[in-house]
């Protein structure tokens, strides 16, 4: 058997194991180990394992994953998600479909302090679903909105999926975060437009605006004064040339947010601006930013007395469990990738496609379509780690009229978008299962019905980013 034949047989066996409910990381590890031994030898495999596992997990960059997970877990336990939803509710709740838009707005803000889609979905399933049902929103529409809103947890930086992509393809994490911001905000905008169209075409999905009577909280004067003072001070220092522009952008953005946001959500917004803005501005690395965010979230929760010792311990336990799961998948993917490298399947695939004469965009569209199909039946992290060893060399070998590093970043954002589609698309849709486990009285078919219009919005957004790569690359080019 040739190496490519062994690799294809390995793919089939691994998919069979996953279909039989074997753990994904273990499936990749076992098949990768067996394939490695088949193509080389047991001695060579154990020699590879003797050093590889240690060097992979001793990687400093990997520490960003548990830190971002911890930041999101602490934010969830501190009740920040509920505060974000209440703030958005006060601004949008008076419009037909406004509470559903509030979910999208709150998920967008929460995504800036939580890099997990599942965590975002579960959090707002508990925080927002009772409110939506209380005001007589259609149950499937409500659960579908929360499911798609949860995908913003990975679309809005920081994103655990993007960190894994960056490590796997050896790309710059900060640049990928920069590239993801505009497509992520476009997702939130398209979701709100979709909600507006849906409730206009079918008024039964949401009650009239007059039914909802949400009291507005009067804002104190001091946040506006503080924000104006900081913004003025930063502007003076910039004019005098005593403050770098990137650092000025972080502080100015923070000051403006202080001046306009609800006091209840100000701590969460401040953490998001400091972490994401600091990474964008080059003030600190993504790992340092994750550490700053986790500590800041802990301090805020303790200061507000919204975090008990039990909450902190539970957040640490949740972080350890999630990180352990991700690291096992990473190890399995590394071994499977080494097996594929020995088989030369990625190289052969790149050579075949490169010599086929097909347009690079045709190849890209076929890959994205395959990702959408695979994402509907497979875990998003495993899907990325499974396919990147084959797909990434092919993409790098194609000529899109851009430098290879920009192609790698652009492709990463496209993969992130299709991962978001897979999180809600039938027949699996992990986010749909998460919200269904919370809303047990809502049939899962109703939730799938609720997410279908949003999937159309996702496909339109994906097409836009394919046709206009600048939507993903503009900020990278502007800040570097």
C-alpha positions, 0 to 999 in steps of 0.5 A: 500500500502506498502512503496516500492509500494508508492515509485515506484508510486512516481517515476512514477509520478515524471517522468510523471511530468518531461515529461510534462515539469514541473520544475525538482526541483518542481517535486521532491519537490511535489512528495516527499512531497505527499509521505512523508505525505502519509507514515507519516503525514502532521504534521510530514512533516511540522515539517521536513520542519521547520528546514531541509530547513534552515540547508541544505542551511546554509551548508558552503560546499554549498557555493563552488557551486556559487563561482565556477560558478562565477569564470567560468562566469567571465572567460567567460566574460573576453574572456579567452576562446577565448584566450585559443582557439587561443593559442591551435590553434597556436599549433595544427591548422596546422594539419588536424583536428588540429582546432578540437583538439584545441577545445578539448585542450581549453575546457580542460584548461577552464574546470579547471576554470569552473565547468559547462558543459553547460557554456563551450559548450556555450562559445566555441560555440561562440569562436570556431565555427566561426573559424571551419566553416571559415576553411571549417570544416564539420558543424556537425563535428564542432558542435559535437566536441564542444558539446563533448568538453563541457563535459570536463567542468564537467570532469576536476576538479573543477566540480559542479556535483562532488560537488553535489555528494560529498555533497549528499553522504557525501564524501570529495570534494578534494578527488573526484577532485583528482580522476577525474583528470586522467579520465578527461585527458583521455577523452581529449586524447581519443577525440583527438585520435577520431578526428585523426581517423575520419579525416583520414577515412573521409578527407572531415570532415577537410581541409588539413593542408596546407589550414590553415595558422595561424601566430605564435606569438613570445614568449617574453623571460621573462616568460621563465626566470621567470619560470626557476627562480621560479622553481630553487628557489622552488627546492632549498627550497625543498632540504633544507627541508624548503618547504612542498612537496605539496606546492612545487608541486603547485609552481613548476607546476606554474613555469613550466607553466609560462615557456612554455605557451602562454603569452595571456593565462598565467593568466588563467593557473595560476588561474587554477594551484593555485586553483586546485593545492592548493586544491590537495596540501591541501593548502586550502579547495575547498570552499577557493579555489573557493573564491580565483579563483573567486577573482583572475579572477575578478582582472585579468579581471579588470587589463586587461580591459576585464571586464566592470561593465556590464560584472561583473553585468551580471556574478553575475546575471548568477551566481545567476540564475544558483545557484538558479536553482541548490539549488531548485533541491537540496531542491527537491531532499532532500525532495524526498530522505526523502520520499524514506528513509521513504519508505525503498525502498533503504534498500529493494533494497540493501537487494534484490541485496545483497542476489541475488548472482549477481557479484558486477560488474554485478550490477555495469554495470546494474546501469551504463547502466541505467544511460546512458539510463536515462541521454539521456532523463533527466537533469544530476543533477536531474538524480544523485540526483534522483537515488543516494538515491537508488543506493548509499546504494546498491553500498556501500553494495557490495564487490569490494575488496576496502574500502567503502570510495574508492568505493564511490569515484570510483563510483562517477567518474563512475557516472561523466563519464556517466553523460558526455555521457548523455550530448551528447547522443540522443535523448536529449543531453543537450550540443547538444541543447546548440550548436544547439541554437548557430549554427542555420544553422546546423541541429541538426541531423548533430550534433548528427551524429558528436558526435556518434564517441565520444560516442564510445570513452566515452564507452571505457573510462568508461570500462577502469575505471570500469576494472582498478579502479586505474585510478580514485584512484591512485592520491587519494592514492598518495596524502593522 
